[in-house]
Amino acid sequence: MSTEQLEIEGLKQQVKILTEQLMHSEKLASLGQLAAGVAHEINNPIGYVASNLGCLKEYTDSLILLIRRMSEILPIDQSHELKEKYEFDYIIEDLPTLIAQSEAGLQRVIEIIRDLKDFSHLEDAEFVEADLHSGIQSTLNIIANELKYKADLKLNLADIPLISCIPSQINQVLLNFLLNAAQAIDKRGVITINTGFDDNWVWFSVEDNGSGIEKDQLEKIFQPFFTTKDKGQGTGLGLALSRSIVDKHQGILEVKSELGIGSCFTVKLPRIR
């Protein structure tokens, strides 16, 4: 094959890689739009349920008070018989617990909706001043079910300043790191999120005590379609996309890993001047 043909084949491969990256980015944006739409549609009926549950609690308290007052009017034997027949004592004991559990569950749904709306704005392209810790919490809420069966989570969060960023994109980077960390752990392990800052940077890192990455692969992991996972377990685009996002933010992405010990991915973002 001639040099010219080799160059053409190389260009074709680059076009293929860029096309796949674009499709992946567009897919993420579409998923973000879908998630935001679902969160918006759920938000209104959840609001009705929350309002009605508050009223139900007040009505229940009033009804219990009324029944108690009426039972005082009835003869003692008849009042006792009715209470036993309709399990009144059990009901008034159980009702507050049922309502409290319903309120707690509803609050959890509201938090998930809020986090979905915060997390899913992948189409946003404007830099804003943002609280990195808020993004970390939203991302953890989204991925909580994935992590709880794989690792214990530790947070070492400093009192960091606000950063200028596109929050949804930084959330995506963090999500990629956390997914990789969980997938690198065979048995139950530990995932640690750290934050900090200095005069020039605000940074966060995700470290795990998983399988680690071989040294000769560390330079390749940010290449599109390169993956150390088993076939079918990853696209090989997560870290490539993460590097692209960090570059867009004029940041620095660093990785340290030792085979059999674990890995640590760190993102440094410029401080607001």
GIKA-V995024 format. One record per residue. N is the residue number from 1. OMEGA is omega in whole degrees, -180 to 180 (999 if undefined). Layout:
<<N | OMEGA> <N | OMEGA>>
This chain:
<<1 | -177> <2 | 179> <3 | -180> <4 | 179> <5 | 177> <6 | 179> <7 | 179> <8 | 179> <9 | 178> <10 | 178> <11 | 178> <12 | 180> <13 | 178> <14 | 178> <15 | 179> <16 | -179> <17 | -180> <18 | 178> <19 | 179> <20 | 178> <21 | 180> <22 | 179> <23 | 179> <24 | 179> <25 | 179> <26 | 177> <27 | 178> <28 | 179> <29 | 179> <30 | 177> <31 | 178> <32 | 178> <33 | 179> <34 | -179> <35 | 179> <36 | 179> <37 | 179> <38 | 180> <39 | -180> <40 | -178> <41 | -179> <42 | -172> <43 | -178> <44 | 178> <45 | 177> <46 | 177> <47 | 177> <48 | -179> <49 | -180> <50 | 179> <51 | -179> <52 | 180> <53 | 176> <54 | 177> <55 | -180> <56 | 179> <57 | 179> <58 | 180> <59 | -180> <60 | 178> <61 | -180> <62 | -180> <63 | 179> <64 | 178> <65 | 180> <66 | -179> <67 | 179> <68 | -180> <69 | 180> <70 | 180> <71 | 178> <72 | -179> <73 | -178> <74 | 172> <75 | -174> <76 | -178> <77 | -179> <78 | 179> <79 | 180> <80 | -180> <81 | -180> <82 | 179> <83 | 179> <84 | -178> <85 | -176> <86 | 177> <87 | -174> <88 | -178> <89 | 179> <90 | -177> <91 | -178> <92 | 176> <93 | -174> <94 | -175> <95 | 180> <96 | 179> <97 | -180> <98 | -179> <99 | 180> <100 | 178> <101 | 178> <102 | 178> <103 | 179> <104 | 178> <105 | 179> <106 | 178> <107 | 178> <108 | 178> <109 | 179> <110 | 179> <111 | 179> <112 | 179> <113 | 179> <114 | -179> <115 | 177> <116 | -180> <117 | 179> <118 | -172> <119 | -165> <120 | -177> <121 | -178> <122 | -179> <123 | 179> <124 | -177> <125 | -177> <126 | 175> <127 | 178> <128 | 172> <129 | -172> <130 | 177> <131 | -178> <132 | -179> <133 | 176> <134 | 177> <135 | 177> <136 | -179> <137 | 178> <138 | -179> <139 | 179> <140 | 177> <141 | -180> <142 | -172> <143 | -174> <144 | -177> <145 | 180> <146 | -174> <147 | -169> <148 | 179> <149 | -175> <150 | -171> <151 | 168> <152 | -176> <153 | 176> <154 | 179> <155 | 173> <156 | -171> <157 | 178> <158 | 178> <159 | -172> <160 | 176> <161 | 175> <162 | 177> <163 | 174> <164 | -175> <165 | 167> <166 | -168> <167 | -177> <168 | -180> <169 | 176> <170 | 175> <171 | 180> <172 | 177> <173 | 180> <174 | 178> <175 | 179> <176 | 179> <177 | -177> <178 | 177> <179 | 178> <180 | -180> <181 | -180> <182 | -178> <183 | 180> <184 | -177> <185 | 179> <186 | 175> <187 | -177> <188 | -178> <189 | -179> <190 | 174> <191 | -178> <192 | 174> <193 | 180> <194 | 170> <195 | 178> <196 | -180> <197 | 171> <198 | -176> <199 | -173> <200 | -170> <201 | 163> <202 | -173> <203 | 170> <204 | 179> <205 | 175> <206 | 180> <207 | -179> <208 | 175> <209 | -178> <210 | -171> <211 | -178> <212 | -177> <213 | 179> <214 | -175> <215 | -177> <216 | 178> <217 | -175> <218 | -179> <219 | -175> <220 | -169> <221 | 179> <222 | 176> <223 | 178> <224 | 176> <225 | 175> <226 | 179> <227 | 175> <228 | -178> <229 | 176> <230 | -179> <231 | 179> <232 | -178> <233 | 179> <234 | -180> <235 | -175> <236 | -178> <237 | -176> <238 | -179> <239 | 176> <240 | 178> <241 | 179> <242 | 178> <243 | 180> <244 | 180> <245 | -180> <246 | 177> <247 | 179> <248 | 180> <249 | -179> <250 | -180> <251 | -179> <252 | 177> <253 | -178> <254 | 176> <255 | 172> <256 | -178> <257 | 176> <258 | -176> <259 | -180> <260 | -179> <261 | 180> <262 | -176> <263 | 176> <264 | 176> <265 | -177> <266 | 174> <267 | 176> <268 | -180> <269 | -177> <270 | 175> <271 | 176> <272 | 179> <273 | 999>>
